């Protein structure tokens, strides 16, 4: 909430100054004083500041932080598997008459369910508290939410099979999640990233999820093909 209010205030002020600067450059409104030869800025005070609406701010913040928080599931999932390995319960499950696929499903689906609930809560709170819009086709948000949660759960399962100690969980999973979130556009809007970084960010599932959310939340008529391609990726 503090970040949203700060961003809204700063962006409004910056856009106001930028608009005035562009207007003066285009209209040559810098008149020169006869005595000092100093340019005098003529600013029309009657025109109001351009306001950045709350909806535009939250359309960028809510999806970005939702995707970022979802992938913190990697840390919890890796710790869960590691604790079972240290306690010996994982060894008991492996010698039990249980199929490997059933064992993996039992370890994976609870975290997938938690991720879906977490995303739903974030979107509902954004709608109730901040007036966040779900777009013109909110039903199409469901496959994006499911695909993002599945990607986070799969990444958590991968990390859980690689780490061997608590320190590795703290180091590797945290660095992985924060780095992927940073290069994908979870911290800043993807439009602000350089072209090369936007292309490189497509190696992360975060970026595909953000592209799908942007298509659904900012376009009056979203393109279903783009959304489903992002879900597939």
C-alpha positions in Angstrom: 0.0 0.0 0.0 2.8 2.4 0.9 4.6 1.6 -2.4 1.4 2.2 -4.4 0.7 5.5 -2.8 4.3 6.6 -3.3 4.3 5.6 -6.9 1.0 7.3 -7.6 2.3 10.5 -6.1 5.7 10.5 -7.8 4.3 9.5 -11.2 1.7 12.2 -11.1 4.3 14.9 -10.4 6.8 13.6 -12.9 4.2 13.4 -15.7 3.0 16.9 -14.9 6.5 18.4 -15.2 7.2 16.3 -18.3 4.0 17.5 -20.0 4.8 21.2 -19.2 8.3 20.8 -20.6 7.2 19.2 -23.8 4.5 21.9 -24.3 7.0 24.7 -23.8 9.5 23.1 -26.2 6.9 22.6 -28.9 5.2 26.0 -28.5 8.4 28.1 -27.9 6.9 29.5 -24.7 10.2 30.6 -23.3 10.1 34.4 -23.8 13.2 36.4 -23.0 13.4 39.3 -20.6 14.7 42.4 -22.2 17.0 43.3 -19.3 18.5 39.9 -18.2 18.0 37.9 -21.4 16.8 35.1 -19.2 14.0 32.8 -20.5 10.7 33.2 -18.7 8.5 30.2 -18.5 4.9 30.9 -19.2 2.8 28.2 -17.6 -0.9 28.0 -17.9 -2.0 27.7 -14.4 -5.6 27.1 -15.3 -5.1 23.6 -16.7 -5.1 20.9 -14.1 -2.4 18.4 -13.6 -2.6 15.2 -15.6 -3.8 12.6 -13.1 -2.7 9.0 -13.1 -5.8 7.1 -12.1 -5.7 4.5 -9.4 -6.9 1.8 -11.8 -3.8 2.3 -14.1 -1.5 2.1 -11.1 -3.0 -1.0 -9.7 -3.2 -2.7 -13.1 0.6 -2.8 -13.0 1.1 -3.4 -9.3 -1.4 -6.1 -8.4 -0.4 -8.5 -11.2 3.3 -7.9 -10.8 3.3 -8.5 -7.1 0.9 -11.4 -7.4 3.2 -13.2 -9.8 6.2 -12.4 -7.6 4.6 -13.6 -4.4 3.4 -16.8 -6.0 6.9 -17.9 -6.8 8.0 -17.6 -3.2 6.2 -20.9 -2.9 9.5 -22.4 -4.2 11.1 -21.6 -0.8 8.4 -23.2 1.3 8.1 -26.3 -1.0 11.9 -27.0 -0.9 11.9 -26.6 2.9 9.0 -29.1 3.2 10.7 -31.8 1.2 14.0 -31.2 2.9 12.4 -31.5 6.4 10.7 -34.8 5.4 14.1 -36.0 4.1 15.8 -35.1 7.4 13.1 -36.6 9.6 13.2 -39.9 7.6 9.5 -39.8 6.7 10.3 -39.4 3.0 12.3 -42.7 3.1 9.3 -44.4 4.7 7.0 -43.1 2.0 9.4 -44.4 -0.7 9.3 -48.0 0.7 5.5 -47.8 1.2 3.3 -49.4 -1.4 2.7 -46.1 -3.1 3.2 -45.2 -6.7 5.9 -42.5 -7.3 3.4 -40.4 -9.2 1.1 -40.5 -6.2 3.9 -39.5 -3.9 4.8 -36.6 -6.1 1.1 -35.6 -6.4 0.7 -35.7 -2.7 3.6 -33.4 -2.2 2.7 -31.0 -5.0 -1.1 -30.5 -5.0 -1.3 -29.0 -1.5 1.1 -26.3 -2.5 -0.7 -25.8 -5.8 -3.9 -25.3 -3.9 -2.3 -22.8 -1.5 -0.9 -20.9 -4.5 -4.4 -20.7 -6.1 -5.9 -19.5 -2.9 -3.2 -16.9 -2.4 -3.7 -15.5 -5.9 -7.4 -15.4 -5.5 -7.1 -13.5 -2.2 -4.8 -10.9 -3.7 -7.1 -10.3 -6.7 -10.2 -10.1 -4.4 -8.5 -7.7 -2.0 -7.3 -5.6 -4.9 -10.9 -5.4 -6.2 -12.4 -4.6 -2.8 -9.8 -2.3 -1.3 -8.3 -0.5 -4.3 -11.1 -0.8 -6.9 -8.9 -2.9 -9.1 -10.6 -3.9 -12.4 -10.5 -7.5 -13.5 -10.8 -6.5 -17.2 -13.6 -7.1 -19.6 -13.2 -10.9 -19.6 -12.4 -11.9 -16.0 -13.1 -15.5 -16.7 -10.0 -15.7 -18.8 -7.9 -14.8 -15.7 -8.5 -18.4 -14.4 -6.2 -20.2 -16.9 -3.5 -17.6 -16.3 -3.8 -18.0 -12.5 -3.7 -21.8 -12.8 -0.7 -21.9 -15.3 1.3 -19.5 -13.1 0.6 -21.5 -10.0 1.6 -24.7 -11.8 4.8 -23.1 -13.0 5.7 -22.0 -9.5 4.9 -25.5 -8.1 6.9 -27.2 -10.7 9.9 -24.9 -10.1 9.5 -25.6 -6.3 9.6 -29.3 -7.0 12.7 -29.0 -9.1 14.5 -27.0 -6.4 13.4 -29.4 -3.8 15.1 -32.3 -5.6 18.4 -30.4 -5.9 19.0 -28.8 -2.5 20.7 -30.8 0.2 20.7 -28.5 3.2 18.8 -25.6 4.9 21.5 -23.1 3.8 21.1 -24.1 0.2 17.4 -23.6 0.4 17.9 -20.1 1.9 20.5 -19.2 -0.7 19.5 -20.8 -3.9 15.7 -20.5 -3.8 15.7 -16.9 -2.6 18.2 -15.7 -5.2 16.4 -17.6 -7.9 13.0 -16.1 -7.1 14.2 -12.5 -6.7 16.4 -12.7 -9.8 13.7 -14.1 -12.0 11.2 -11.5 -10.6 13.6 -8.7 -11.3 14.5 -9.5 -14.9 10.9 -10.4 -15.8 9.3 -7.0 -14.9 7.7 -7.8 -11.5 9.5 -4.8 -9.9 9.0 -2.3 -12.7 6.6 -2.3 -15.6 7.8 -4.3 -18.5 7.5 -1.3 -20.8 10.3 0.4 -18.9 12.7 -2.5 -19.5 15.2 -2.2 -22.4 14.4 -4.2 -25.5 17.2 -6.7 -24.9 16.0 -7.2 -21.3 12.4 -7.7 -22.4 13.5 -10.4 -24.8 15.7 -12.1 -22.2 12.9 -12.0 -19.7 10.9 -14.4 -21.8 13.1 -17.2 -20.4 11.1 -16.8 -17.1 7.6 -17.9 -16.5 7.0 -14.6 -14.7 7.2 -12.7 -18.0 4.7 -14.8 -19.8 2.3 -14.5 -16.9 2.7 -10.7 -16.9 2.1 -10.5 -20.7 -1.1 -12.4 -20.3 -2.3 -10.3 -17.4 -1.5 -7.1 -19.4 -3.5 -8.4 -22.3 -6.5 -9.1 -20.1 -6.4 -6.1 -17.8 -5.5 -3.3 -20.2 -7.1 -4.2 -23.5 -10.8 -3.6 -24.1 -10.9 -6.7 -26.3 -8.2 -9.2 -25.2 -6.8 -11.6 -27.7 -7.5 -15.1 -26.5 -4.7 -16.5 -28.6 -2.0 -14.4 -26.8 -3.4 -15.4 -23.4 -3.4 -19.1 -24.1 0.0 -19.0 -25.8 1.4 -17.4 -22.6 -0.3 -20.0 -20.5 1.2 -22.8 -22.6 4.7 -21.2 -22.3 
